[in-house]
Amino acid sequence: MEEPTSGQGPEAAAGDATEEPLGSAVPQPLGVAVTPTGDAAVDAQLRRLADADHLPASGHLEVYEDVHRGLRDALAALDQRPGPPAPSSTTYDNRS
């Protein structure tokens, strides 16, 4: 069997001019629907995720870290909200 003489081995095919180089494609939105949660802080963070749709993959990490930080802060804020009053710590002695 003869070796190809055109220099078009597997390595040459990888650099074919008809292929687009990696990372040169325009980012395409995923179109993932977001259902509002009813919590304004959480909903704002979920909307922020859509910003990643318009960035190359190298920019996604910054968005994801920002959203993670915002969701963590929203969760921590739940501990800061006043809740119902705690039961009284006064004990009653019925022996008298």
C-alpha positions as a Python dict, from the first residue, in 0.01 Angstrom:
ca = {
    (1, 'M'): (0, 0, 0),
    (2, 'E'): (136, 344, -90),
    (3, 'E'): (183, 631, 155),
    (4, 'P'): (-8, 951, 70),
    (5, 'T'): (224, 1190, -114),
    (6, 'S'): (9, 1500, -92),
    (7, 'G'): (109, 1581, 265),
    (8, 'Q'): (-254, 1550, 371),
    (9, 'G'): (-208, 1314, 665),
    (10, 'P'): (-420, 1337, 983),
    (11, 'E'): (-212, 1627, 1112),
    (12, 'A'): (-274, 1832, 798),
    (13, 'A'): (-651, 1766, 815),
    (14, 'A'): (-668, 1918, 1163),
    (15, 'G'): (-559, 2254, 1027),
    (16, 'D'): (-802, 2252, 733),
    (17, 'A'): (-898, 2607, 634),
    (18, 'T'): (-1269, 2516, 631),
    (19, 'E'): (-1270, 2451, 1007),
    (20, 'E'): (-1316, 2734, 1253),
    (21, 'P'): (-1046, 2764, 1519),
    (22, 'L'): (-1160, 2682, 1871),
    (23, 'G'): (-1293, 2981, 2061),
    (24, 'S'): (-1365, 3193, 1756),
    (25, 'A'): (-1736, 3114, 1741),
    (26, 'V'): (-1974, 3382, 1864),
    (27, 'P'): (-2128, 3280, 2199),
    (28, 'Q'): (-2484, 3157, 2161),
    (29, 'P'): (-2742, 3194, 2440),
    (30, 'L'): (-2860, 2865, 2586),
    (31, 'G'): (-3213, 2996, 2625),
    (32, 'V'): (-3264, 2838, 2966),
    (33, 'A'): (-3587, 2962, 3123),
    (34, 'V'): (-3565, 3093, 3477),
    (35, 'T'): (-3867, 3064, 3702),
    (36, 'P'): (-3892, 3348, 3956),
    (37, 'T'): (-3859, 3232, 4314),
    (38, 'G'): (-4036, 3528, 4473),
    (39, 'D'): (-3722, 3634, 4659),
    (40, 'A'): (-3587, 3951, 4494),
    (41, 'A'): (-3224, 3884, 4588),
    (42, 'V'): (-3230, 3527, 4454),
    (43, 'D'): (-3417, 3628, 4138),
    (44, 'A'): (-3157, 3898, 4067),
    (45, 'Q'): (-2878, 3640, 4091),
    (46, 'L'): (-3062, 3399, 3862),
    (47, 'R'): (-3103, 3679, 3605),
    (48, 'R'): (-2729, 3749, 3637),
    (49, 'L'): (-2658, 3397, 3507),
    (50, 'A'): (-2790, 3508, 3168),
    (51, 'D'): (-2484, 3736, 3140),
    (52, 'A'): (-2274, 3425, 3078),
    (53, 'D'): (-2470, 3364, 2756),
    (54, 'H'): (-2300, 3659, 2593),
    (55, 'L'): (-1945, 3581, 2706),
    (56, 'P'): (-1685, 3337, 2580),
    (57, 'A'): (-1630, 3039, 2809),
    (58, 'S'): (-1329, 3212, 2962),
    (59, 'G'): (-1565, 3475, 3110),
    (60, 'H'): (-1812, 3231, 3264),
    (61, 'L'): (-1615, 3171, 3581),
    (62, 'E'): (-1638, 3535, 3689),
    (63, 'V'): (-2017, 3533, 3642),
    (64, 'Y'): (-2061, 3201, 3823),
    (65, 'E'): (-1846, 3313, 4117),
    (66, 'D'): (-2040, 3640, 4139),
    (67, 'V'): (-2373, 3455, 4137),
    (68, 'H'): (-2249, 3203, 4393),
    (69, 'R'): (-2139, 3487, 4622),
    (70, 'G'): (-2477, 3661, 4580),
    (71, 'L'): (-2675, 3344, 4653),
    (72, 'R'): (-2458, 3272, 4957),
    (73, 'D'): (-2522, 3626, 5083),
    (74, 'A'): (-2897, 3586, 5025),
    (75, 'L'): (-2892, 3262, 5223),
    (76, 'A'): (-2695, 3421, 5506),
    (77, 'A'): (-2945, 3709, 5513),
    (78, 'L'): (-3218, 3460, 5603),
    (79, 'D'): (-3043, 3411, 5937),
    (80, 'Q'): (-3048, 3787, 5998),
    (81, 'R'): (-3422, 3836, 5948),
    (82, 'P'): (-3626, 3867, 6264),
    (83, 'G'): (-3843, 3567, 6321),
    (84, 'P'): (-4114, 3496, 6574),
    (85, 'P'): (-4018, 3576, 6932),
    (86, 'A'): (-3835, 3301, 7112),
    (87, 'P'): (-4022, 3126, 7392),
    (88, 'S'): (-3963, 3273, 7733),
    (89, 'S'): (-3679, 3116, 7926),
    (90, 'T'): (-3862, 3172, 8255),
    (91, 'T'): (-3945, 2844, 8424),
    (92, 'Y'): (-4234, 2806, 8658),
    (93, 'D'): (-4213, 2615, 8983),
    (94, 'N'): (-4547, 2456, 9057),
    (95, 'R'): (-4438, 2324, 9401),
    (96, 'S'): (-4546, 2626, 9596),
}
